[in-house]
Amino acid sequence: MPAGERLMAAAQLDRPELKETAFVPALPTALVESSEDDDIFALIRRQNIVLHHPFDSFQPVIEFLRTAARDPGTLAIKACLYLVGGIPRWWKRCWMLSKRISRSPPWWS
């Protein structure tokens, strides 16, 4: 049996004491303590918010980009994306709402 198959077989063993618990990314305190009425821009105006990936959830970044895509005062969205899957819907939404994106992604025509 190849090493990879042995490793996968070991992962299937019913030995929960040998397995790590599921990782749940955290939200920064400023976002946890905010109300539902606060948008991400209001929170950032109040204080800096630092995200540590992958330990903090990526959801605030997605919410920030979604809000920016809908905001008529946003002139441009510039981001460096490293894709490991398909093209995110929020990226397409930014594109469709005619926000200036600094460079047309080579993987999406």
C-alpha positions as CSV (number, residue, x, y, z in Angstrom):
1,M,0.0,0.0,0.0
2,P,1.5,3.4,-1.0
3,A,2.3,5.9,1.7
4,G,-0.6,8.2,0.7
5,E,-3.1,5.5,1.0
6,R,-1.8,4.5,4.4
7,L,-2.0,8.1,5.6
8,M,-5.6,8.3,4.4
9,A,-6.5,5.0,6.1
10,A,-5.0,6.3,9.3
11,A,-7.2,9.5,9.1
12,Q,-10.3,7.2,8.8
13,L,-9.6,5.5,12.1
14,D,-12.2,6.0,14.8
15,R,-9.7,7.6,17.3
16,P,-11.1,11.1,18.1
17,E,-8.4,11.6,20.8
18,L,-5.8,11.6,18.0
19,K,-7.5,14.1,15.8
20,E,-7.5,17.9,16.0
21,T,-10.8,19.7,16.7
22,A,-12.3,21.6,13.8
23,F,-10.8,25.0,13.3
24,V,-13.2,27.9,13.5
25,P,-11.8,31.3,12.4
26,A,-12.4,34.2,14.8
27,L,-13.9,37.6,14.2
28,P,-12.0,40.6,15.5
29,T,-13.5,42.1,18.7
30,A,-14.5,45.3,16.9
31,L,-16.7,43.3,14.5
32,V,-18.2,41.1,17.2
33,E,-19.2,44.1,19.3
34,S,-20.8,46.0,16.4
35,S,-24.5,46.1,15.8
36,E,-26.2,44.8,12.6
37,D,-26.9,48.5,11.6
38,D,-23.2,49.3,11.4
39,D,-21.7,48.9,7.9
40,I,-18.0,48.0,7.5
41,F,-17.1,51.5,6.5
42,A,-18.6,53.0,9.7
43,L,-16.6,50.5,11.7
44,I,-13.4,51.3,9.9
45,R,-14.0,55.1,10.4
46,R,-14.3,54.5,14.2
47,Q,-11.1,52.4,14.5
48,N,-8.6,50.4,12.6
49,I,-9.4,46.7,12.2
50,V,-6.6,44.3,11.7
51,L,-7.3,40.9,10.3
52,H,-4.8,38.0,10.7
53,H,-5.4,35.4,8.0
54,P,-6.0,32.5,8.2
55,F,-6.7,32.8,11.9
56,D,-9.4,35.5,11.5
57,S,-12.4,34.9,9.3
58,F,-12.2,36.1,5.7
59,Q,-15.9,37.1,5.9
60,P,-15.2,40.8,6.9
61,V,-13.1,41.2,3.7
62,I,-15.8,39.8,1.6
63,E,-18.4,42.1,3.3
64,F,-16.0,45.1,2.8
65,L,-15.7,44.3,-1.0
66,R,-19.5,43.8,-1.3
67,T,-20.2,47.1,0.4
68,A,-17.6,48.9,-1.7
69,A,-19.2,47.4,-4.9
70,R,-22.6,48.8,-4.0
71,D,-21.3,52.1,-2.7
72,P,-21.7,54.9,-5.3
73,G,-18.8,56.8,-3.6
74,T,-16.3,54.0,-4.2
75,L,-14.3,54.9,-7.3
76,A,-12.0,51.9,-7.5
77,I,-11.3,48.6,-5.8
78,K,-7.8,47.4,-5.8
79,A,-7.0,43.9,-4.4
80,C,-4.5,41.2,-4.9
81,L,-6.4,37.9,-5.2
82,Y,-4.9,34.4,-5.0
83,L,-7.6,32.1,-6.3
84,V,-7.8,28.5,-5.4
85,G,-11.2,27.8,-6.7
86,G,-13.7,29.5,-9.1
87,I,-14.1,33.2,-9.6
88,P,-15.9,34.7,-6.6
89,R,-19.4,36.1,-7.1
90,W,-18.4,39.3,-5.3
91,W,-15.6,39.9,-7.8
92,K,-18.0,39.5,-10.7
93,R,-20.4,41.9,-8.9
94,C,-17.7,44.5,-8.7
95,W,-16.9,44.0,-12.3
96,M,-20.6,44.2,-13.4
97,L,-21.2,47.4,-11.3
98,S,-18.5,49.0,-13.4
99,K,-16.1,49.6,-10.5
100,R,-12.6,50.3,-11.8
101,I,-10.6,47.2,-11.1
102,S,-6.9,47.9,-11.4
103,R,-6.2,45.1,-13.8
104,S,-8.5,42.8,-15.7
105,P,-7.9,39.3,-14.3
106,P,-6.1,37.1,-16.9
107,W,-8.2,34.1,-15.8
108,W,-11.5,35.7,-16.6
109,S,-12.4,37.1,-20.0
